[in-house]
Amino acid sequence: MDAFRREVVICKDVLQGLEKIGLSKINAFVLLGVNIDVENVFKTYIISFVDSSFSVDDNCPYNLNTCGLAGNADLIENVQEYLNNDQFNENYSLYLNIVGSKINLWDLKKIDDAIQSEKLEFQVQTKEELSNNLLYFRTCMKLELDRKINDCDPLNTASLLEKKIGLKPLFYIKENKQYFGKLEENKTIDGIKAKTKKLDYEVLNISVYQNLSNAPTENTDTSDFPIIHQTNEPFDEELVCCQLDTLCVVPKKATYTQAYNLVYGSIIKNVQSIQSFLASNPKDLPAVHHFLPDTLCHFLTIVCSHNQIDSYSNLRKKLHNAFHLSMDRPLFRISNAYQFDAKPSLDDDGLLTNVHEGLSPSGSSNISLNLGREEELQELLRRMDNILLRGCDMNMNRNK
């Protein structure tokens, strides 16, 4: 990393959140960000922070990693002394401090057993501005896993995926109807445009195809087109068919090769999370849920028993505390899960549409089922109002 120039972009909401909560100790919060190497520039987008006493790696997108600390150290020398106690690693290469209205950011490096610091300039961007630089890849696929799995080692998971989807699977972007492989090192993904209606963040959906055309040939030809392959295998009652659903956030300046590696890594992480769940709950069926609280700049993911997330109160409370989310109402229930395929609530003519979609019943004993779009009901009521108004006008004219 020494050969690279360092650039940092910080989400405005992160700074406002840290100022509001306050920094009570030298390592109060861990900064979470996304890194990318672009033309000899090592760029970091800091889009979140989490209380340093919690570990939430399993609940964040694959490549949203620890990139530094935020605390109340008046002098950077105090941070250097603190990290010299075998605390330093590359994940803590940034240190952020807020004193009054002044924000300081340092780049930390360990050279010859000594930590050196360099003050950094940084950019501040809003959520909207960050959405112009970052996008999400969402990968969904079915995968058979052993209920009695005990070893969740990454190497074993990678070996399992190699058997299931091949050594170099192909990824297909549904919105753009195009494949991308591992060898496109010079082409960046900023040319990809989502054709769906814009949601909170630009999310591209990925399908996975097993590339069986990579077998060595006389010319060692590698094709970028998948070959559909089907085998008839005996049913194994110890196997469970799981629905993988994984996210990774990718800077738009990333190459197709970098994006490919991030998508593949996110699949491995999702499989490990599901394997870990099965190791503890071999009789349950795992389910993956994604959430996007208003105050966060990224998704959070929970793997839990199918349709039983509401009973995971300890985990949900942990996420509230770790990200300092309001405890006024629960944010991690099934009804709050993010609806990727949902249509915008505002229709083309400005009418609210299906505003109650995804909400659980209120508990009333009298329940009526109305089919169709809620916009149609609004239109009916509007026409009734017009009829009543015309009737009032006619009665007024008669009385004159």
Residue, then its C-alpha position, 0 to 999 in steps of 0.5 A: m500500500d506504500a506505493f499508492r496515494r491515499e484518498v478518503v471520502i466520508c459520508k456526511d451522515v457518519l460525521q453527523g452521527l459521531e458528533k451527535i453521539g460523542l466520542s468518549k474514549i480513544n477507540a470509541f468506534v470502528l470505522l467501516g468502509v469500502n476500499i478500491d485501488v484505482e490508477n495508483v490511488f488507494k481510495t476509501y469510502i467511509i460509509s458507517f461506524v459501529d460501537s467498538s465493543f460489538s462484532v458485526d462482520d457477519n451482518c454487513p455486506y461482504n466488503l464493508n470492512t474495518c478501516g480505522l478508529a474514531g475516538n477522543a485522543d487529543l494527540i495522535e501520539n496517544v493513538q500511536e502509543y495505544l496501537n503500539n501495544d500489539q493493537f495495530n493492524e492494517n484494518y486500523s490504518l485511519y484515525l478520526n477525531i472530532v474536537g468541537s467543529k474541527i475534524n482531523l483524520w490521520d493515516l497510520k503506518k507501521i514502519d520498522d516496529a514504529i507507527q508513523s502518522e500523516k494527516l490527511e485531507f478528505q472529502v465529505q459526500t452526502k448519501e446521494e453523492l455516494s450513490n453516484n460512486l457506489l452500487y450494490f451487486r445482489t446475488c441469489m442462487k440455490l445451493e445444497l448444503d449438508r445439515k450436519i456440517n461442522d467445519c465452516d473453514p473458508l477453504n472448505t467453503a471455497s472447495l464446496l463452491e468449486k464443486k457446485i458452480g465450477l472454478k470460474p463461474l460466470f456472472y450474469i447481470k439481469e438488468n443489462k442482460q450481459y455476462f462478465g468474467k474474471l479476465e476483464e481487467n481493463k474495463t470498469i463497471d461505471g458503464i453499467k446502468a440499471k434499467t429498473k426504477k431507481l430505489d434507495y441505492e442502485v442494486l444490480n441482480i446477478s445470476v450464477y452460471q457454472n462455466l464447464s467450458n474451462a476444461p483444458t483443450e489443445n489450445t487452452d481455450t477459455s469460453d465466456f459462455p456457459i454450458i448448461h449441465q444437468t446430472n441425475e443424482p440420488f436424493d440425500e435426506e441430509l442435504v438441505c436446499c438453501q436460498l443464498d442471498t448476498l450483497c456486496v458494495v462496489p465502487k463504480k471505478a472498479t474493474y470487472t475483475q475486481a467486481y467479479n472477485l467481490v461477488y465471488g467473495s460475497i457468495i463464500k461469506n453468505v455460504q459460511s453464514i448459512q453453514s454456521f447457522l446449520a451447525s447450530n440449528p441442524k433441523d431448521l431451514p435458514a433464511v436470509h433477510h436484508f435491512l436498510p434503516d433510514t439512518l444507515c448508509h448501507f444494508l444489514t443482513i441477518v441469517c436466521s430460522h425461516n420466518q422466525i426472525d421476530s424471536y431473535s430479540n438478542l440479535r436485533k437488540k445487539l444491532h440496535n446498540a452496535f449502530h446506535l439506532s433508535m430503540d423507539r421501535p424495532l427495525f429488524r423484523i420480517s415486515n421491515a425487510y428491504q423489498f428489492d422488487a417493490k415499486p416506488s410508493l409514488d406513482d407517475d401521477g403522484l398518487l401513493t400506491n400500495v402504501h400498506e404493502g409488507l405491513s403485518p396485520s394490526g390485530s383487529s378482529n374484523i379483517s377485510l381483504n381488498l384485491g388490486r392496487e390501492e391507487e384504484l381505491q383512491e381514484l374511486l373515492r376521488r370520483m365519489d367526492n366529485i359526485l357529492l360536490r356536483g350534487c351539492d352544487m345542484n341543490m344550491n342552484r335549486n334553492k336560489 
